[in-house]
Amino acid sequence: MKFKYIYGPVNSRRFGKSLGIDLLPFKTCNFNCVFCQLGRTHRLTNERKEYVPFNDVIKELKIAVKRFEFDVITFSGSGEPLLYSRLGEMVDLIKNIFPDKKLCLLTHAPFLHKKEIRKEIQNIDIFSPSLDAGTEETFLKINRPHPEIKFEEIKEGLLKMREEFKGEYYLEIMYIEDINDDEKNIKGLKKFIE
Ligand code: SF4
């Protein structure tokens, strides 16, 4: 069987063997990051919806779990997983069916300043958001977000998650020579992290 929504397992330096779940059509994202390994964003959107059929994803996952050995199930792939409107429902269902499997979310953290969205993902085990800029100007330059995405709201969401989330939390920063490795950005990020 060829999987449409499940990929891997891939070896992740941080999380071990990771079985991926991809909930978005190719390059559907609220960002258009200059370093994106998938290339330019085709569909820059801030609309949350069920981009791929929920039940088909779960069907594939059940087969993949029997077939592969892995350490963690990771939401990542062709775009920003938080754009998937039924992500929280999916997290809860997977935890229900496979309580011994760890769930990880890789995200650029849109929407998390909203309490109801943070609540949706409270049952994941590993939260690994990215923040690549210490200033708003650099954020706009590197991540090229949808116009509705605000730097301050992303930072607010990350801080609130830090306060409320009980699982493992890894902040990831992508440094790019001559774009965000200057003193202002490094100091801005340091201050935020502290
Ligand atoms: S958020 Fe992720 S998928 Fe979207 S453009 Fe940036 S790196 Fe690519």
Residues whose N, C-alpha, C, O or C-beta is under 5 A from the ligand:
A	BS01	SF4	C29 F31 N32 C33 C36 G77 S78 G79 E80 H108
